Amino acid sequence: MINLLLYPVSLIPLRVLYIVSDVCAYLLYHVFKYRRKVVKANIDRSFHYLDEAERLDIEKRFYKNFCDHFIETVKLLTMTEQELRQHITADYSELEKILATDQNVHIYLGHQFNWEWANAHVASAFKNTNVVVAYKPISSKSFNNLMLKLRSRFGSKMVSSMNMKKEMETYADNQHILVLVADQNPNKPMKSFWTSFLSQRTAFISGTELYTASHKTPLLFAEIIREERGHYRFVLTPVFDFTKQYKTGILTAIFTEKLEHTIQAHPENYLWSHKRWKHIYKNEYSKRFFDKSITAH
């Protein structure tokens, strides 16, 4: 049913859909006040050094980009590969360099708009390599199936983050690119990695780094830059390649540092409606706290 409703919508030109997006942004912000308290609290804590007017500006621009992200994701139902490539420019030089050595590659990215287009673009650009995307299952079965359909349209292989280690066994003997959204809020703060992120101590899922480290897989960070409405630049930069000594926490520390820098440069392009800081740091987590100085190597 969801598919039947959204399919005709996805056929509408983007320039028209962006008008719908503007209306939705107004309604979400002014009328329904969708997660306004969560968004405001996240922005206030992350940018406490800005004045109130500057933080309010980020908040309003976020809602516009948030609605654009939804519209653009729906568009993936019918968007062609040629159309996708017209909306994204990508620098894959670092990725190509690693693949040329017959190694696998892991790519970490954050909830920057539009991460769905970015994932699709990688799969479209590297059809001769298995592009595997880890996803967090959605409780609604129908909506989950829709998102799987959207995310696999250009060849991505989907693995559940809840069972990633087992599902990745399918691709163990073949060269692959594994894409992970690595800024999810963890369920167990005691087992998480902690580091300073956007002016506050923040928990990150430890399993992501530990999986990469266990396979000594070269790691890249994906920065998504919104250059103008409907047009993005996708840049991959090295995080760690295991030619130097690995220290526990270093992948998370470098990744979060890179993500923090791009969020600070483009704050309106991050998913502030996500309840990212549900866990409060406690002294008992100190052994799992990694200072940014760990990145010096």
Disulfide bonds with the S-S distance in Angstrom:
none
